[in-house]
């Protein structure tokens, strides 16, 4: 089982015409969010609890992480289900309707909490136990470029 997901330095495709290729605007974004919701009911002691980060996104472009955080917020506002996401975000963004049948039909809403983007370059430089996670990160640290991190975790259930 997978208990934590990392998106490390995704290419943000800053041109508006390339919006559909960004993780948060791609039709597969709901699958990423639904994957994060899985495996929370395991009894394995070594597994992350729902209070711990389930998704970590790092980038040297803070704007990309702000947009990603907005997409997580929209997912949250839609009730955390594919059908609501599709109505609210995909159709409003003129992104073509994905083929039917590739997404789960058993949907149960889950709340997400996100934090960031937080600046990480000074934290990584100041703590010798933290090593760069990628070659890109090492290069950015060496050149003095800012590094940002956004995290998301499963929060409280929508049911009371």
Order of alpha helices (4+ residues) and beta strands (2+ residues): beta-alpha-beta-alpha-alpha-beta-alpha-alpha-beta
